[in-house]
Amino acid sequence: MKLAKSAAFAVAALAFALGSAYGATAKSQDKDPGFNALDTNHDGQLSKSEAAGNPYLAKRFKTTDKNHDGKLSRTEYLAVMARKDLRTVKDKVSHALGSKESSSSAGGSSTNHTKSQP
């Protein structure tokens, strides 16, 4: 049980560390200017031409437009971008955990933790 708690804590700490590192570099690498910047006519919705300012969003415009009105509401925009962010975090965590496991198993030693019976 103690090992499970330690492992959970380690995974949580790793996720926070990756999130912080990603956040520091995301501004320079991300092509997402945000809803308000894309909404050039300030009507509270994104037309297809406004969404073209975000390549990820433009590619998924039709499937993101859930009510098929030809515009994306802030809710529709946030739903698709939250899925994108979640996928990015999952990929980074699984990549980090995969590299951590492979490095620990390659050089780890096998220790027997059982007590000797008298």
Backbone as ProteinMPNN parsed JSONL, in Angstrom:
{"seq_chain_A": "MKLAKSAAFAVAALAFALGSAYGATAKSQDKDPGFNALDTNHDGQLSKSEAAGNPYLAKRFKTTDKNHDGKLSRTEYLAVMARKDLRTVKDKVSHALGSKESSSSAGGSSTNHTKSQP", "coords_chain_A": {"N_chain_A": [[0.825, -1.188, 0.0], [1.957, 1.2, 0.778], [3.845, 1.51, -1.198], [2.208, 1.88, -3.425], [1.04, 4.362, -2.824], [3.321, 5.94, -2.87], [4.064, 5.644, -5.539], [1.855, 6.812, -6.808], [2.105, 9.424, -5.886], [4.548, 10.09, -7.075], [3.885, 9.989, -9.802], [1.986, 12.047, -9.904], [3.603, 14.241, -9.194], [5.363, 14.219, -11.34], [3.592, 14.797, -13.418], [2.828, 17.419, -12.743], [5.32, 18.676, -12.972], [5.879, 18.292, -15.704], [3.745, 19.719, -16.758], [4.36, 22.324, -15.931], [6.791, 22.729, -17.254], [5.947, 22.435, -19.884], [4.147, 24.555, -20.056], [5.836, 26.748, -19.882], [7.154, 26.746, -22.33], [5.138, 26.632, -24.16], [3.92, 28.971, -25.105], [5.632, 30.046, -27.045], [5.688, 28.02, -28.934], [3.092, 27.258, -29.56], [0.378, 27.569, -31.792], [-2.003, 28.694, -31.177], [-3.958, 31.363, -30.897], [-6.037, 31.963, -29.183], [-9.518, 32.315, -28.189], [-10.652, 34.97, -28.014], [-8.827, 36.517, -29.504], [-9.092, 35.34, -32.003], [-11.734, 35.901, -32.623], [-12.464, 38.209, -34.489], [-14.463, 40.029, -35.235], [-15.788, 40.389, -32.938], [-18.225, 39.178, -32.109], [-18.747, 37.133, -30.427], [-18.671, 34.599, -31.432], [-17.067, 32.211, -33.587], [-16.443, 32.405, -36.951], [-15.939, 30.376, -39.906], [-13.853, 31.517, -41.361], [-12.633, 33.11, -39.406], [-11.787, 31.138, -37.636], [-9.795, 30.032, -39.118], [-7.434, 31.15, -38.354], [-6.296, 29.497, -36.521], [-4.742, 26.655, -37.108], [-5.194, 24.002, -36.148], [-7.82, 24.14, -35.161], [-9.205, 25.009, -37.459], [-8.959, 22.79, -39.129], [-10.625, 21.009, -37.837], [-13.1, 22.178, -37.828], [-15.72, 21.591, -38.862], [-16.527, 19.231, -37.456], [-16.387, 20.192, -34.896], [-18.333, 22.119, -34.748], [-21.02, 21.632, -33.275], [-23.808, 22.219, -33.3], [-24.228, 22.774, -35.902], [-24.415, 25.356, -37.088], [-22.683, 26.823, -38.549], [-20.922, 28.38, -37.185], [-18.647, 28.713, -34.418], [-19.299, 28.496, -31.068], [-18.17, 29.886, -27.933], [-18.216, 27.802, -26.1], [-18.165, 25.492, -27.755], [-15.665, 25.879, -28.914], [-13.992, 25.8, -26.62], [-14.413, 23.149, -25.82], [-13.221, 21.571, -27.875], [-10.574, 22.495, -27.753], [-9.867, 21.862, -25.151], [-9.902, 19.063, -25.278], [-7.749, 18.749, -27.017], [-5.643, 19.781, -25.444], [-5.698, 17.959, -23.303], [-5.022, 15.588, -24.617], [-2.419, 16.232, -25.398], [-1.126, 16.475, -22.892], [-1.463, 13.845, -21.916], [0.074, 12.439, -23.811], [2.636, 13.503, -23.289], [3.039, 12.743, -20.597], [2.856, 9.929, -20.769], [5.003, 9.475, -22.457], [7.122, 10.427, -20.87], [6.916, 8.729, -18.657], [7.358, 6.299, -19.898], [10.043, 6.559, -20.746], [11.243, 6.859, -18.279], [10.674, 4.408, -17.023], [12.021, 2.627, -18.717], [14.668, 3.424, -18.355], [15.06, 2.935, -15.65], [14.65, 0.201, -15.478], [16.676, -0.803, -17.003], [19.095, -0.294, -15.664], [18.597, -1.078, -13.136], [18.787, -2.801, -10.0], [18.172, -6.075, -8.754], [16.609, -6.599, -5.831], [16.064, -8.575, -3.029], [13.415, -8.407, -0.912], [12.359, -9.955, 1.059], [12.0, -11.343, 4.303], [14.201, -13.462, 6.127], [13.275, -16.653, 7.225], [13.409, -17.99, 10.513]], "CA_chain_A": [[0.0, 0.0, 0.0], [2.855, 2.354, 0.842], [4.447, 1.62, -2.526], [1.183, 2.438, -4.319], [0.933, 5.789, -2.525], [4.544, 6.565, -3.359], [3.992, 5.673, -7.004], [0.848, 7.815, -7.177], [2.71, 10.728, -5.623], [5.583, 10.312, -8.087], [3.207, 10.276, -11.063], [1.405, 13.383, -9.776], [4.704, 15.205, -9.231], [5.849, 14.239, -12.714], [2.596, 15.508, -14.226], [2.963, 18.849, -12.449], [6.584, 19.142, -13.536], [5.71, 18.366, -17.15], [2.834, 20.822, -17.032], [5.098, 23.575, -15.766], [7.766, 22.833, -18.337], [5.199, 22.653, -21.117], [3.582, 25.901, -19.995], [6.894, 27.73, -20.108], [7.526, 26.777, -23.738], [3.957, 26.551, -25.014], [3.614, 30.264, -25.714], [6.427, 30.263, -28.243], [5.492, 26.951, -29.903], [1.691, 27.031, -29.837], [-0.197, 28.431, -32.812], [-3.357, 29.013, -30.731], [-4.022, 32.724, -30.373], [-7.118, 32.082, -28.219], [-10.835, 32.644, -28.714], [-10.85, 36.42, -28.162], [-8.007, 37.014, -30.604], [-9.656, 34.83, -33.251], [-13.04, 36.539, -32.83], [-12.08, 39.544, -34.948], [-15.606, 40.949, -35.283], [-16.254, 40.477, -31.538], [-19.629, 38.797, -31.971], [-18.842, 36.031, -29.471], [-18.642, 33.334, -32.163], [-16.015, 32.145, -34.598], [-16.812, 31.936, -38.286], [-14.906, 29.508, -40.477], [-12.694, 32.339, -41.74], [-11.95, 33.502, -38.165], [-11.148, 29.933, -37.099], [-8.628, 29.725, -39.945], [-6.248, 31.649, -37.654], [-5.775, 28.392, -35.71], [-4.761, 25.503, -38.013], [-5.811, 22.839, -35.495], [-9.256, 24.403, -35.109], [-9.711, 25.075, -38.836], [-9.026, 21.421, -39.639], [-11.699, 20.304, -37.145], [-14.221, 23.108, -37.706], [-17.018, 20.953, -39.13], [-16.892, 18.324, -36.358], [-16.483, 20.986, -33.665], [-19.597, 22.857, -34.825], [-21.993, 20.617, -32.862], [-25.182, 22.556, -33.67], [-24.209, 22.949, -37.365], [-24.868, 26.694, -37.463], [-21.636, 27.477, -39.329], [-20.087, 29.185, -36.289], [-18.264, 28.051, -33.175], [-19.503, 29.256, -29.842], [-17.049, 29.742, -27.004], [-18.323, 26.451, -25.521], [-17.676, 24.535, -28.747], [-14.224, 26.124, -29.017], [-13.331, 25.292, -25.411], [-14.494, 21.684, -25.797], [-12.217, 20.986, -28.765], [-9.236, 22.844, -27.298], [-9.607, 21.093, -23.929], [-9.528, 17.71, -25.72], [-6.39, 18.845, -27.565], [-4.722, 19.937, -24.318], [-5.663, 16.698, -22.565], [-4.257, 14.643, -25.43], [-1.018, 16.647, -25.317], [-0.616, 16.106, -21.564], [-1.382, 12.383, -21.857], [1.227, 12.023, -24.608], [3.866, 13.886, -22.594], [3.183, 11.911, -19.396], [3.164, 8.555, -21.156], [6.371, 9.473, -22.981], [8.04, 10.579, -19.736], [6.872, 7.5, -17.861], [7.997, 5.248, -20.693], [11.491, 6.722, -20.711], [11.664, 6.648, -16.902], [10.626, 2.974, -16.762], [13.067, 1.934, -19.462], [15.97, 3.722, -17.779], [15.176, 2.297, -14.341], [14.73, -1.248, -15.618], [17.94, -1.137, -17.64], [20.209, -0.255, -14.737], [18.132, -1.393, -11.787], [19.252, -4.056, -9.426], [17.115, -6.868, -8.166], [16.835, -6.767, -4.411], [15.066, -9.417, -2.407], [12.95, -7.735, 0.273], [11.686, -10.872, 1.975], [12.773, -11.643, 5.515], [14.568, -14.864, 6.305], [12.538, -17.364, 8.259], [14.367, -18.68, 11.408]], "C_chain_A": [[0.873, 1.257, 0.0], [3.51, 2.596, -0.517], [3.462, 2.246, -3.514], [1.032, 3.941, -4.088], [2.155, 6.54, -3.042], [4.528, 6.692, -4.88], [2.998, 6.728, -7.471], [1.399, 9.22, -6.977], [3.749, 11.067, -6.692], [4.957, 10.667, -9.429], [2.608, 11.686, -11.033], [2.493, 14.454, -9.864], [5.263, 15.343, -10.647], [4.889, 15.012, -13.618], [2.681, 17.017, -13.995], [4.236, 19.417, -13.061], [6.484, 19.287, -15.048], [4.799, 19.521, -17.533], [3.532, 22.157, -16.934], [6.09, 23.782, -16.896], [7.063, 23.104, -19.66], [4.655, 24.074, -21.155], [4.612, 26.968, -20.298], [7.252, 27.848, -21.588], [6.327, 26.838, -24.665], [3.671, 27.863, -25.734], [4.38, 30.46, -27.02], [6.136, 29.213, -29.318], [4.042, 26.801, -30.341], [1.18, 28.045, -30.849], [-1.621, 28.848, -32.439], [-3.409, 30.416, -30.143], [-5.141, 32.923, -29.345], [-8.405, 32.59, -28.849], [-10.981, 34.139, -28.983], [-10.042, 37.001, -29.316], [-8.551, 36.544, -31.955], [-10.968, 35.521, -33.616], [-12.834, 38.004, -33.233], [-13.246, 40.53, -35.024], [-16.309, 41.067, -33.92], [-17.746, 40.182, -31.371], [-19.826, 37.616, -31.02], [-18.887, 34.663, -30.121], [-17.53, 33.388, -33.196], [-16.587, 31.624, -35.905], [-15.691, 31.035, -38.786], [-13.662, 30.318, -40.852], [-11.931, 32.82, -40.495], [-11.19, 32.317, -37.574], [-9.907, 29.546, -37.892], [-7.335, 30.243, -39.32], [-5.622, 30.617, -36.734], [-5.863, 27.129, -36.574], [-5.432, 24.26, -37.418], [-7.335, 22.978, -35.508], [-9.872, 24.403, -36.507], [-9.896, 23.676, -39.41], [-10.226, 20.666, -39.067], [-12.992, 21.129, -37.046], [-15.573, 22.404, -37.839], [-17.442, 20.028, -37.99], [-17.043, 19.062, -35.035], [-17.8, 21.746, -33.602], [-20.755, 21.894, -34.547], [-23.428, 20.943, -33.28], [-25.312, 22.915, -35.162], [-24.771, 24.306, -37.811], [-23.813, 27.47, -38.255], [-20.726, 28.37, -38.51], [-19.756, 28.355, -35.056], [-18.529, 28.985, -32.006], [-18.26, 29.091, -28.97], [-17.044, 28.336, -26.392], [-17.79, 25.4, -26.483], [-16.163, 24.658, -28.897], [-13.491, 25.516, -27.819], [-13.344, 23.773, -25.353], [-13.396, 21.059, -26.661], [-10.803, 21.296, -28.283], [-8.882, 22.111, -26.0], [-9.222, 19.658, -24.284], [-8.109, 17.704, -26.271], [-5.366, 18.931, -26.431], [-4.583, 18.642, -23.522], [-4.842, 15.656, -23.318], [-2.767, 14.963, -25.36], [-0.403, 16.238, -23.98], [-0.471, 14.6, -21.451], [-0.161, 11.88, -22.623], [2.536, 12.325, -23.884], [4.096, 13.019, -21.353], [3.541, 10.486, -19.78], [4.568, 8.451, -21.733], [7.381, 9.552, -21.832], [8.065, 9.32, -18.885], [7.539, 6.349, -18.595], [9.507, 5.349, -20.647], [12.026, 6.503, -19.305], [11.706, 5.155, -16.573], [11.743, 2.246, -17.486], [14.442, 2.216, -18.875], [16.132, 3.053, -16.417], [15.286, 0.788, -14.465], [16.056, -1.67, -16.237], [19.081, -1.194, -16.634], [19.826, -0.637, -13.327], [18.683, -2.704, -11.286], [18.077, -4.777, -8.802], [17.449, -7.117, -6.708], [15.712, -7.601, -3.832], [14.69, -8.789, -1.081], [12.228, -8.664, 1.252], [12.601, -11.158, 3.157], [13.063, -13.137, 5.578], [13.748, -15.467, 7.441], [13.532, -18.093, 9.152], [14.159, -20.164, 11.441]], "O_chain_A": [[0.576, 2.24, -0.679], [3.704, 3.739, -0.931], [3.857, 3.06, -4.349], [0.909, 4.708, -5.043], [2.038, 7.64, -3.584], [4.928, 7.716, -5.435], [3.269, 7.458, -8.424], [1.183, 10.102, -7.808], [3.817, 12.205, -7.157], [5.451, 11.556, -10.123], [2.706, 12.43, -12.009], [2.313, 15.465, -10.542], [5.591, 16.442, -11.093], [5.317, 15.785, -14.475], [2.614, 17.798, -14.944], [4.226, 20.519, -13.609], [6.945, 20.278, -15.614], [5.05, 20.22, -18.515], [3.317, 23.034, -17.771], [6.213, 24.884, -17.432], [7.533, 23.91, -20.464], [4.706, 24.725, -22.199], [4.29, 27.987, -20.908], [7.615, 28.929, -22.052], [6.496, 27.077, -25.861], [3.217, 27.846, -26.878], [3.832, 30.981, -27.991], [6.321, 29.49, -30.503], [3.791, 26.257, -31.416], [1.505, 29.23, -30.776], [-2.37, 29.309, -33.301], [-2.957, 30.637, -29.019], [-5.183, 33.967, -28.694], [-8.386, 33.217, -29.909], [-11.394, 34.53, -30.075], [-10.524, 37.882, -30.029], [-8.476, 37.277, -32.941], [-11.269, 35.701, -34.796], [-13.009, 38.915, -32.423], [-13.042, 41.737, -34.892], [-17.31, 41.771, -33.789], [-18.439, 40.842, -30.598], [-20.951, 37.152, -30.831], [-19.117, 33.664, -29.44], [-17.106, 34.462, -33.622], [-17.148, 30.53, -35.956], [-14.63, 30.941, -38.168], [-12.54, 29.844, -40.676], [-10.705, 32.925, -40.532], [-10.079, 32.477, -37.069], [-9.058, 28.809, -37.391], [-6.25, 29.819, -39.715], [-4.527, 30.837, -36.216], [-6.953, 26.587, -36.754], [-6.157, 23.551, -38.116], [-8.047, 22.027, -35.834], [-10.953, 23.85, -36.706], [-10.88, 23.41, -40.101], [-10.782, 19.788, -39.727], [-13.876, 20.799, -36.256], [-16.465, 22.606, -37.015], [-18.608, 20.042, -37.596], [-17.759, 18.599, -34.147], [-18.324, 21.989, -32.515], [-21.393, 21.402, -35.477], [-24.193, 20.029, -33.587], [-26.385, 23.311, -35.618], [-25.51, 24.387, -38.792], [-24.021, 28.635, -38.593], [-19.856, 29.044, -39.059], [-20.478, 27.425, -34.697], [-18.043, 30.116, -31.967], [-17.405, 28.25, -29.248], [-15.98, 27.752, -26.191], [-17.042, 24.511, -26.076], [-15.462, 23.651, -28.995], [-12.498, 24.807, -27.983], [-12.381, 23.167, -24.883], [-12.72, 20.126, -26.229], [-9.919, 20.447, -28.393], [-7.718, 21.778, -25.778], [-8.32, 19.09, -23.669], [-7.35, 16.767, -26.026], [-4.346, 18.241, -26.454], [-3.481, 18.272, -23.115], [-4.055, 14.927, -22.714], [-1.942, 14.054, -25.271], [0.711, 15.716, -23.94], [0.541, 14.118, -20.942], [0.557, 11.002, -22.145], [3.443, 11.493, -23.869], [5.225, 12.607, -21.088], [4.437, 9.892, -19.18], [5.251, 7.448, -21.523], [8.376, 8.827, -21.825], [9.131, 8.894, -18.439], [8.208, 5.519, -17.98], [10.189, 4.332, -20.521], [13.144, 6.013, -19.142], [12.644, 4.682, -15.93], [12.352, 1.336, -16.922], [15.305, 1.338, -18.891], [17.238, 2.643, -16.065], [15.947, 0.151, -13.645], [16.51, -2.791, -16.01], [19.95, -2.06, -16.74], [20.643, -0.532, -12.412], [19.005, -3.601, -12.065], [17.105, -4.154, -8.375], [18.446, -7.763, -6.388], [14.539, -7.357, -4.116], [15.543, -8.645, -0.206], [11.559, -8.195, 2.173], [13.823, -11.207, 3.018], [12.263, -13.961, 5.134], [13.561, -14.845, 8.487], [14.427, -18.761, 8.634], [14.881, -20.873, 12.142]]}, "name": "protein", "num_of_chains": 1, "seq": "MKLAKSAAFAVAALAFALGSAYGATAKSQDKDPGFNALDTNHDGQLSKSEAAGNPYLAKRFKTTDKNHDGKLSRTEYLAVMARKDLRTVKDKVSHALGSKESSSSAGGSSTNHTKSQP"}
